[in-house]
Amino acid sequence: MTAVPASTGGAAPYGARHVAIIMDGNGRWAKKRFMPRAFGHKRGVDTVRDIARAARDMGLEALTLYAFSSENWKRPADEIADLMGLLRAFIRNDLAELVSNNTRLKIIGDYQVLAPDIVDLIEDAMARTAGNTGTTLAIALNYGSQQEIARAAAKAAAKGEITPEAIEAELDTACLPPLDLLIRTSGEIRLSNFLLWQAAYAEMWFTEVLWPDFTAAHLREALEQFGARERRFGGR
Ligand code: FPP
């Protein structure tokens, strides 16, 4: 791997403003160690923390992480409870750092249906970081891209026009820069109902690395390869 600077001093690293990640492979990581899936998710949160810090240090404008999909409700109740517990703990324990390092927290997805105490934590965290001007950490919770597009189309229609621009303005991601790079870990090559609209011209980067093993060096490698790609957006 080519040496890549740890920080680009606040500029968009390799021309990327917005990176999104499908964090996959926590369960397999735990299984390889004969540990329960919850252990893999717990290590997955450590990676969330590391990668959020790396994104900030590299000067990314936005990092969007797929933490809980609208389809994840199909998982066993104890695993859902573990994930919700980790989310609670993450917001409680990491909010002070997010506030102090100028990170803005944003949630995409229909988070209002989560447990009331989580909704309160989320809304408090978003309010307390709303004025921050550094990296936006967007966490997708109870997120499904088809549902998001349908909601946005309904809102656009209610305002009188259904055009790509009008729909885009109503997406949960409307406050984020255009998506440049979509990463998925763990060797799966699919989008799983994540940012389908936003990925129209995004570059994709897939790695076999399981999420708990994903490091800032992997993020830099992905960004470096992104920087070497020619993006034509349908033109020549
Ligand atoms: C995929 O691994 C991962 C998830 C479904 C959830 C991702 C959640 C976290 C990293 C922790 C919570 C996040 C925050 C922001 C607090 P998998 O269980 O599908 O793994 P497998 O495919 O190997 O079974």
Residues whose N, C-alpha, C, O or C-beta is under 5 A from the ligand:
A	BS01	FPP	M23 D24 G25 N26 G27 R28 W29 H41 G44 V45 V48 Y66 A67 L83 L86 L87 F90
